[in-house]
């Protein structure tokens, strides 16, 4: 995927590109809390069973924010790609989820044919 002009991949290489320079580790963190209305809706959905859409939405927003922060850090280091992208999540406290993304910022160029 490409975000704000930065290629982000889970692999250690990017087909068709050559790594010119490794810029280092880049990280993005987002912590989101739920609110009473969302928790109440989730509780009711939990009783009935099925996907808890309120929390899926919460985590998706946190993921997007964390990736954007990681990309901004990569750009600040002069990188145009992030390889080895990974994502982790945890609960910091009741009702607060942290989403942590990281990878290696690199400067790549298209391979000559």
Secondary structure, DSSP 4 states (H G I P E B T S, - for coil): -EETTEEE-SSSS-TTEEEEEEEEEEEEEEEEE--HHHHHHHHHHHHH-S--HHHHHHHHHHHHHHHHHHHHHHHHTT-SEEEEEEEEEEEEETTEEEEEEEEEEEEEEEPP-
